[in-house]
């Protein structure tokens, strides 16, 4: 089941998409947090929810492993 995205989660997706587009690699958790003005704990919570919803993939324990799925890319536009 696809859950509706909050404005905050849309902002997180847009941040990941924009950073990846301009730098050629995904942002770190801290960079997403700094860009959105959220704490790292809150950012991690939103990333977990986005991963559970199929919007992003991430390899836990590996830095810069955030990847937008096709669904996440479509929403981040």
N, C-alpha and C positions, 0 to 999 in steps of 0.2 A: 504494500500500500504506500502510495506517495503522499507524504504529508505536505501541507502548504508551508511555504517558506516565510519566515519572519523577515522584516526589513534588515535586521542584524545579520541573518544568515545570507541574505542576498548581498549585503555589503562584503561579507567574508568571501563569498564566491567571486565577486567582482575584483576584490583585492588580489586574490590568487591569480585570476586570469590576467589582470593588468600587469602584475609583477612578472609573471612568467613570460608574457609577451615582450616586455621591455628589457628583461635581463637574460632571457633564454634558459632560465632554470627557476624552479618554484621557490617561493619564500619560506623562511623558517617560521616556526610557531611564533617566536618573539617579533618577527617582522610583521606578521599579520596582526598581532596584538597591537603593536605600535601604530600601525596604519589605521586601525579601526578605533583606537582609543579604549580598547577593552583590556582587562587583565589577561595574563597568560592562562590562568585557570578557566576563565570564562571563554576565552578563545578556544581552548582545548575542548570544552564542553560542546560548543557549537560545531567544531570540526568532527567530533564523534557523532553528533546527530546528523550532520551532513553525510558522513561516511555510512551510517546506518540507513540513510535514506537513498543511497546510491548516487549522490551528487559528487563525491570525491572518493579517491582511493588514497590510502596512506599506509606506509609500512612503519609500524610502531617500533621504536628503538633505532630508527634510521633518520638522519637529518635530511631536510629538504625533500621529503618523499611525497608531498602533496601533489596529486594529479587530479585534474577535473575529469570526470567521466563525460560521455556524450550528453547525458542529461544535465550535468553541472555546467558544461560549456554552453548549452542552449539557454539555460536560465541566466547565465552571467552576461549575456549579450546586452 
